[in-house]
Amino acid sequence: MGRLIAVLVLGLVLVGTGRLISSVSPSATEASTAPVRGLQRETISTAGLGDLRVGVTSLGEVLEAYGSGNPGLLMSDDVGVELQFAEGALCLMFCAPAGGSVFHRMMREGPRNSAIALHAGARTVREAYPDLAALPLTSLSVRRPWFEGTTTAGVRLGDPFREAIRRHPGPGRPARDPFIAGTQTPEPLGESHHARGMSFYAGRSDGLLPPGGSMDTAAETLQQPATLEPVLDMIVVLRPGAF
């Protein structure tokens, strides 16, 4: 992957690793939480969450329905637009094809112009950046404690991670998309398990990761004792064909 361009968007910074390192104000947090409260208890599936359908719902449609939340841009050989809501507990990622029209326009005009347009609203993006508005939702993520819904198999965030693995068996292959919703974070991610169309990430029941900042494979997790058993911390839904 090529170089990653850092973009400052109203208190949100993307740095060389593509990770978000800054916080937002309480007022910005409330503004990014209120529009998505109706999704908080929805069922999450391989198709998406509520009216957010991976591979189908466009960036323009999300801006129209929910606003821009706290947006960020990622650029390397590819372009990613991530909208964060509820302090990052709900993240929506829109990836543009490598070398496509969105990438070339951002390189020509500078990514900051596109970032400002995201804050201006759906109409501005559709009129000034129609290719950007047409980008489909490529992945979405939900984290605890904000998300209170279940998967189609009845798994909730905070459930034992081994239970998520049992109810959502999968091929164990990571996604191929260049940028994945919810993974642009300075904190180390816990153990991951990849099922068909969904990925699951673990955290510890006390909210901490074990020494070293990571966990072992899903198979080893099934054999771990119950003491500080890892729990399901984040669910990611990926567009069809991402695996």
PLY file of the C-alpha trace (Angstrom):
ply
format ascii 1.0
element vertex 243
property float x
property float y
property float z
element edge 242
property int vertex1
property int vertex2
end_header
0.00 0.00 0.00
1.31 3.44 -0.85
1.69 6.47 1.32
-1.21 7.55 3.51
-2.09 11.23 3.43
-3.01 12.85 6.76
-6.21 14.88 6.74
-7.50 17.20 9.49
-11.29 17.38 9.60
-12.70 19.45 12.49
-10.84 17.73 15.30
-10.34 14.34 13.66
-6.89 13.41 12.39
-5.71 10.56 10.20
-1.99 9.95 10.51
0.59 7.76 8.80
-0.85 4.50 10.08
-4.37 5.57 9.18
-5.44 5.65 12.81
-7.65 8.23 14.49
-5.74 9.92 17.30
-7.83 12.86 18.51
-11.07 13.32 20.37
-14.11 15.48 19.70
-16.00 17.93 21.90
-19.08 16.91 23.94
-21.33 18.93 21.64
-19.89 17.18 18.59
-20.35 13.84 20.35
-24.04 14.52 20.97
-24.52 15.72 17.41
-23.03 12.49 16.10
-25.06 10.29 18.49
-28.60 11.66 18.24
-29.21 10.85 14.54
-28.35 7.15 14.94
-30.19 6.34 18.19
-32.81 4.48 16.17
-30.14 1.98 15.09
-28.98 1.22 18.61
-31.26 -1.81 19.11
-31.57 -3.04 15.53
-30.58 -6.53 14.45
-27.20 -6.64 12.73
-26.74 -9.12 9.89
-24.55 -9.81 6.89
-26.81 -7.42 4.97
-26.16 -4.51 7.33
-27.91 -2.65 10.14
-31.39 -1.19 9.81
-31.57 0.74 6.55
-27.77 0.72 6.19
-27.08 -1.99 3.61
-23.47 -2.85 2.78
-22.76 -2.71 -0.93
-26.05 -0.86 -1.53
-26.51 2.28 0.60
-24.58 5.23 -0.82
-22.63 7.91 1.00
-25.12 10.49 -0.25
-28.03 8.53 1.22
-26.28 8.28 4.59
-25.54 12.00 4.63
-29.19 12.68 3.85
-30.53 10.41 6.58
-27.94 10.69 9.36
-25.58 13.55 8.57
-21.81 13.24 8.42
-21.10 12.43 12.07
-17.38 12.90 12.59
-15.92 12.26 9.13
-12.40 11.35 8.15
-10.60 10.67 4.88
-7.96 8.02 4.29
-5.78 8.01 1.21
-3.05 5.69 0.01
-3.36 3.86 -3.29
-7.05 3.84 -2.38
-9.49 6.31 -0.87
-11.62 5.70 2.18
-14.27 7.91 3.77
-15.22 6.93 7.32
-18.15 8.50 9.15
-18.05 7.99 12.91
-21.15 8.26 15.07
-21.67 7.90 18.83
-17.99 8.44 19.67
-16.93 5.82 17.13
-19.32 3.15 18.40
-20.90 3.14 14.93
-18.52 3.57 12.00
-19.40 3.58 8.31
-16.69 3.08 5.67
-16.93 3.94 2.00
-13.99 2.79 -0.12
-13.32 4.15 -3.60
-11.63 2.00 -6.24
-7.88 2.42 -6.59
-7.09 4.94 -9.33
-10.75 5.82 -9.79
-12.32 9.22 -10.41
-12.71 10.01 -6.69
-9.02 9.36 -6.04
-7.85 11.44 -9.00
-10.08 14.38 -8.09
-8.86 14.38 -4.49
-5.27 14.31 -5.67
-5.95 17.17 -8.08
-7.95 19.43 -5.73
-6.69 18.26 -2.36
-8.62 16.00 0.06
-9.48 18.87 2.40
-12.02 20.23 -0.10
-13.86 16.91 -0.05
-13.71 16.85 3.75
-15.30 20.31 3.96
-18.01 19.21 1.52
-18.89 16.28 3.79
-19.72 18.72 6.58
-21.72 20.91 4.22
-24.34 18.19 3.75
-25.79 15.74 1.27
-26.92 18.30 -1.29
-23.49 19.91 -1.51
-21.74 16.57 -1.87
-24.18 15.39 -4.54
-23.81 18.60 -6.53
-20.07 19.20 -6.14
-18.81 15.62 -5.76
-21.34 13.25 -7.35
-18.82 10.41 -7.61
-18.10 10.73 -3.89
-21.82 10.77 -3.05
-22.33 7.60 -5.10
-19.76 5.54 -3.18
-21.44 2.47 -1.66
-21.14 1.49 1.98
-18.32 -1.09 2.04
-18.30 -1.92 5.76
-19.86 -0.87 9.06
-18.94 -1.57 12.65
-20.67 -1.41 16.04
-19.04 -1.44 19.47
-20.09 -1.81 23.07
-21.58 -0.37 25.15
-23.52 1.77 22.66
-24.93 -1.01 20.47
-27.63 -2.99 22.28
-29.02 -5.08 19.41
-28.21 -8.66 18.47
-26.96 -10.58 15.48
-29.38 -12.83 13.60
-28.01 -15.67 15.74
-28.86 -13.82 18.96
-25.31 -12.77 19.87
-24.89 -9.49 21.74
-21.85 -7.33 22.33
-20.46 -8.24 25.74
-21.31 -11.93 25.30
-18.44 -14.41 25.72
-16.31 -14.30 22.60
-16.33 -18.09 22.35
-20.13 -17.97 22.07
-19.91 -15.63 19.08
-17.49 -18.06 17.45
-19.81 -21.01 18.06
-22.89 -19.23 16.71
-21.11 -17.67 13.74
-18.66 -20.25 12.39
-16.75 -19.13 9.34
-13.88 -19.70 6.97
-11.54 -17.54 9.05
-10.42 -15.36 6.14
-9.81 -11.61 6.74
-11.37 -9.02 4.47
-9.57 -7.74 1.38
-10.88 -4.17 1.46
-8.08 -1.62 2.00
-9.90 0.13 4.85
-12.31 -1.52 7.31
-14.85 0.37 9.45
-13.94 0.67 13.11
-10.33 -0.44 12.76
-8.84 3.07 12.36
-8.10 3.41 16.07
-5.00 4.10 18.18
-5.94 1.33 20.62
-4.83 -2.20 19.69
-7.65 -4.41 18.48
-8.37 -7.67 20.24
-8.53 -11.10 18.72
-10.53 -11.36 15.51
-12.74 -14.10 14.10
-13.98 -13.92 10.52
-17.30 -15.50 9.61
-19.13 -15.23 6.32
-19.78 -11.53 5.73
-18.94 -10.51 9.31
-15.90 -10.12 11.53
-15.89 -10.25 15.32
-13.36 -8.59 17.62
-12.79 -9.43 21.27
-12.08 -7.36 24.35
-11.73 -8.39 27.97
-14.69 -8.42 30.30
-12.98 -5.71 32.38
-12.62 -3.58 29.25
-8.87 -4.15 28.92
-6.75 -6.18 26.52
-4.32 -8.79 27.86
-0.57 -8.01 28.03
0.82 -7.40 24.58
-2.39 -5.79 23.33
-3.63 -8.79 21.38
-5.11 -12.23 21.81
-4.41 -15.60 20.27
-6.41 -17.45 17.65
-10.14 -18.12 17.91
-9.47 -21.85 18.34
-7.30 -21.18 21.40
-9.93 -18.83 22.81
-12.39 -21.71 22.94
-10.01 -23.48 25.31
-9.31 -20.55 27.62
-10.49 -20.65 31.26
-13.42 -18.47 32.26
-11.22 -16.05 34.29
-11.24 -12.72 32.47
-12.74 -14.51 29.51
-12.66 -12.34 26.37
-16.01 -10.91 25.38
-17.37 -9.68 22.08
-16.37 -6.03 21.77
-16.97 -5.12 18.10
-18.84 -6.51 15.09
-17.94 -5.54 11.53
-20.18 -6.20 8.52
-18.49 -6.24 5.12
-19.82 -5.81 1.62
-20.39 -8.93 -0.49
-17.15 -10.04 -2.10
-14.92 -8.41 0.53
-13.57 -11.80 1.61
0 1
1 2
2 3
3 4
4 5
5 6
6 7
7 8
8 9
9 10
10 11
11 12
12 13
13 14
14 15
15 16
16 17
17 18
18 19
19 20
20 21
21 22
22 23
23 24
24 25
25 26
26 27
27 28
28 29
29 30
30 31
31 32
32 33
33 34
34 35
35 36
36 37
37 38
38 39
39 40
40 41
41 42
42 43
43 44
44 45
45 46
46 47
47 48
48 49
49 50
50 51
51 52
52 53
53 54
54 55
55 56
56 57
57 58
58 59
59 60
60 61
61 62
62 63
63 64
64 65
65 66
66 67
67 68
68 69
69 70
70 71
71 72
72 73
73 74
74 75
75 76
76 77
77 78
78 79
79 80
80 81
81 82
82 83
83 84
84 85
85 86
86 87
87 88
88 89
89 90
90 91
91 92
92 93
93 94
94 95
95 96
96 97
97 98
98 99
99 100
100 101
101 102
102 103
103 104
104 105
105 106
106 107
107 108
108 109
109 110
110 111
111 112
112 113
113 114
114 115
115 116
116 117
117 118
118 119
119 120
120 121
121 122
122 123
123 124
124 125
125 126
126 127
127 128
128 129
129 130
130 131
131 132
132 133
133 134
134 135
135 136
136 137
137 138
138 139
139 140
140 141
141 142
142 143
143 144
144 145
145 146
146 147
147 148
148 149
149 150
150 151
151 152
152 153
153 154
154 155
155 156
156 157
157 158
158 159
159 160
160 161
161 162
162 163
163 164
164 165
165 166
166 167
167 168
168 169
169 170
170 171
171 172
172 173
173 174
174 175
175 176
176 177
177 178
178 179
179 180
180 181
181 182
182 183
183 184
184 185
185 186
186 187
187 188
188 189
189 190
190 191
191 192
192 193
193 194
194 195
195 196
196 197
197 198
198 199
199 200
200 201
201 202
202 203
203 204
204 205
205 206
206 207
207 208
208 209
209 210
210 211
211 212
212 213
213 214
214 215
215 216
216 217
217 218
218 219
219 220
220 221
221 222
222 223
223 224
224 225
225 226
226 227
227 228
228 229
229 230
230 231
231 232
232 233
233 234
234 235
235 236
236 237
237 238
238 239
239 240
240 241
241 242
